[in-house]
Amino acid sequence: MNPIMYRQSVRKFTDEDVSPQLIENLLRAAMQAPSACNQQAWEFIVIGDEEDKLAISKMHKFAKPAAEASKLIVVLGNLKRAKIESMIEQDLAACCENILLQATYYSAGAVWLGFHPIEDRCNKIREYLNIPDYCIPFAVICVGYSEVDREIQIRYDESKIHYDRY
């Protein structure tokens, strides 16, 4: 459970660049996520250009880490590929979590920046990256190496567990 226990949202990154191999490994992990009816309607845009990262960092007040990250992975849901459109958000969320866990496994840092379902955010990134209307700009994952060392934060809370009934 180490990647699960050590995973944290990293918002401050070093200047060290992540390798193309690391990005490929993160995308391989993403595509191993569970998917309703195995629809796998995800697509990705990998961004390393400084100007593009800066532009994305200004698209909403919580997107600032995008400017400092080594790479960005824009996670898209292609509605043309969806067999069950109402389940695509769950598929993409699982996909994003796989990226975050795999980044932790490789001692990299990452943070999930939510775009969907906030229309203003979606419109900005859709226009900037020429994303077609049939693709949902679900999230941007910032990837790099953390400025700070991770410590395990235990979140287990027995008061939130119920058996058989609420």
N, C-alpha and C positions, 0 to 999 in steps of 0.2 A: 504493500500500500504506500510505499514511499512517494511516488509522484503525486498520489492523491493527497497525502498528508502535507507535503511540502508546497503544493501548488498555491500560489498567491498571485494577486493582480500586481504586476510590475509596471510602474508608471514612470520610473526614472531609469534611463539606460546609459551604459558606457558608450564610448565611441567605437568599440569593437564591432566589426561587421560580422554578420552571420553568413555562413557558407551556403552556396547553392544546394549542396547535399543536405544540409539541415532543413532548408525550406522544402526540398523534395520529400524528406522523411516526415515532416509535419503534414504535408499534403497527402502522403500515403496513409498516415494515421487518420486524417480527416475522412478519407474515402472508405475507411473501414467501419465507420459509424453505422449503427443500426438505422434502417430506413423503412418507412411504411411500404408494404408490398415491394420492398427492394427497389423503390423508384430511383434512388440515387440522383435526385434532380439538382445536385449541387454543381456549381462551377466556381472558379476562383480567379482573381486578378492579383498578381504579386507585384508590389510596388517597391522600388528602391530609390527612385529619383527624389532628390532632396526637395525640389520645387513642388512635386506632387504630394509628398509627405506633409510639407508645410501647409499647402492648400487644404488638405484633408483635416489637418489639426485645427483649422479655423472653422470647420463646418458646424460644430456645436461646442458648447462650453466644456464638455467632458472629453473632447477629442484631442486635447493638447498633447498627450503622450505620443501621438502619431509623428510629430515633428522630430522627436528624439530617437525613435526606434530605428533599428537597422533596416528592417523590412516591414511592410504591411501586407497582410493577406486579406483581401476583400472577399467575403463569403457571400455568394449569390445563390438564389433559388430560381431555377429555370422552370417557369410554369408550363412551358411546352412539353417538358419531360415528366411532369408530375402526373401520377396515376390517381393519387388522392390529394388534391390541392390543399384541403383543410389540414393535412398532416405535415406539410412541408416545413412549418416553423419548428416542429418537434425534431424533424430530421436534421435541420440546420443547427439547432441548438446542440444536439448530440455531436455533430460534426465539429462545432466550435470547441466543445469540451475536450474532444480527442486532441485537437491542436494544442490546447493549453496543457494537457497532461503530458503529451509527447515533448513539448518544449521543456517542461520541468524535468523530464527524464534525461534530456540532453544538457541539463544545467543552464538552459537559456531562460529568459524571462518573457512573459507575455501578458497582455491585457486585452480583454474583449470590450470593444467599443460598440454599443448598441446603436443601430440606425433604424431598422424596422421595428415597430410599425409607425414611427414618427414621420409623418409625411414630409415635413420640411427637410429633415435630415436626408431622407431617401431621395428627394428631388435634387438636392444639392449634389450628392455624390453621383447620382444617375447622370445628371447633366455633365458634370466634370469628367467622368470616365466614359461617357458615351454608352452607358448601359442600356440595352433595349428595354422597352416597356414590359416585355414578358419575363424579365428577370427581376427578382426582389433583391435589392441591396440590403441583406440581412444584418451584416456586422462587418467590422474591420478588426482584425487581430493584429496588434502591434507586437513585433518580435525583436528581441535583442538580448543583451546581457545586462543583468540587474546591477545597479550601482551599490546595492546593499545585499548582505548575506541573508538568506532566508532562515527563519526560525519556525518550527512547527507551531501552528495555532490550533489548539484542540477546540473543535466546535460541537462535539458530541454533547447532547442535552437530553437526558432521559425524560424530562417533562414533556417532550414533543413526541413521545412514542406511545401508541395506543395498541392494544391487542384485542382482536376480534370485533370490538365496537369502539366508537369514539368515547 
